[in-house]
Amino acid sequence: MTTLPIAQTLHRKGGWAGPASRCELDYTERFLRRKRLTTATGEAFVVDLAQTTSLNEGDALELDTGVLVEIAAGVESLYKVSGPHLVRLAWHVGNRHTPCQINEDHLLIQADPVIGHMLEHLGAVVEPITAAFTPEGGAYGHGRIHSHEHVATAHEH
């Protein structure tokens, strides 16, 4: 039986230095707690974090062997959204709680035919592309927000 190295320590982008292996993960794969992963050079390891965590481009996992593994955003199927009234289009994307990477002259969203059709109906040019996806993380925490949290107040039972 082979024992794989274990990563239980996460260093955020800018909080680590030195040589590192590389592991490419798409947006969905970068949201994890416990999972077996493989570096770009084929070395397997296990991530075992205390809680489900959003890993971001440039973060690094530290293996119990001392090796660092840099997280890179892998390529995936996206829509490049452009056109007049980009702010209005971004509002509609956000109103549907769709992860969105905001650039100066276009938006990137995961390929979703329903959202794509809605945006075209609003006057957007929607172009299928394959690229790395690093959407905005949200106002309420590091990385993505998995869902809205509801905190019970004293008058709720």
N, C-alpha and C positions, 0 to 999 in steps of 0.2 A: 504494500500500500504506500502510495506517495502522498506526502503532506505538502499541500500548496502553501505558499506565503500568504499571510493574512494582512489586510489593510484595515486598521481601526482608527487611524489618525488622518484627518483632512487638513491640508494647508490651503488657505484661500489664495487666489492669484495675488502676487506681490508679497506674500508672506513666506516665501521659500526661495531658495537659490540652489544652484548646482546642477549637475547632469541628471537627467531623468529619462526613463523609458517613456513611451507614449501610448495612450489608449484612446482610440476614437470611438465616441458614442453619439448617437443621434439624440434629439431633444428628449424623447420619451425614455430612452435608456439612461439618461443622466439623472433621473429621479429614482433613487434606490436606497435601500438599507442593507440588504444582504444579497450578494450575487457573485457568481463566478464570472470573471472577466479575463480577457487575453490582451496582452500588449501587441503593438504593431509588429513586433519581432516574434510573436507566437508564444510568449511566456505567460502561463496561466497563473492567476492569483484569485483570492477570495476577498471581497469587500464585506466587512462586518461592522457597520456603524451602529451607534447607539440608537439612532432614530432615522426615519426616512429623510433623506437629504437631497437637495438639488445641487448637483455638481455643475460647475460652470467652466467654460473655456479658460484654460490657464490655471485652474486649481490643480493641486497635486495630492495624491494619496501616498502615505508613507507605509511601506510594507514592514512587517516585523523583522525583516532582514536588513532594514535601513535603506533599502532602495526606494527612490521616489518614482512615481508614475504620474506623468502629466496628463491631464484630461484635455482632449481636443474635441471640438464639435465635428461630428461626422456628417457627411453629405446625406441629404434626404430629399424627397420630392416636395417641392414648395410651389407656391404661386408668387410671382413678382407682380405687385399691384401698383399701377401708376395711373396718371390721368389728372384732369383738373379737379380741384376741390379735394386734394389729398387729405386735408385735415378732416373733412366731412367723412371721407371713406374710412379713415382711422377711427373716427368715433363709432361708426357702424361695426367695425371689427371688434372694438373694445366692448361695445354694448352686448356682443354675443360671447364675451369672455374667451375670445380666441387669442391664443398666444401670437404676438406680433413683434417682428423686428422692424424698428423704425429707422429709415435712412432719409437722407436729405430730399431725394426725389422719388422715392418709392417705398413701399411696405413689402415685407416678406411674411407670408403665413404658410402654415402647413397646407398641402393640397387637400382641399375639401370641396367637391363639386357644388354642394349646396351654397356654401359661402361664396365661392367663385361666381356662381350664377347671380346671387344677390348683388355682388359688387359690380358685375357687368351691367345689370339692370340700373344701377346707380351711376353709370357712365365710366366705370373704371376699365382700364386695359388690364386683363388678367393673363399673364404669360406663365405657362408651366416651365419650371427650371429645376435643376438639381444643384444644391449648394449646402453649405454648412448653415445651421440655424441657431442663432443666439438671440432669442426674443427678450424684450424688456422683462424685468423680474417682478414688477408690481410694487405698489406703494407700502405694502404691509409686511415686508420681510425680505430676506436675502434670497435671491433666486426666484423661483415661481411661487405662486400661491396655489395650493391644491384645490381649495374650495373656500367659500366664505365661512368664517367661524361665527357661531352664534353663542353668545355668552348669556347665560340665564341671569336675570336680575332678581332681586329679592322678592318682587311681587309675582314672579312666574313660578308655577308649580308643575 
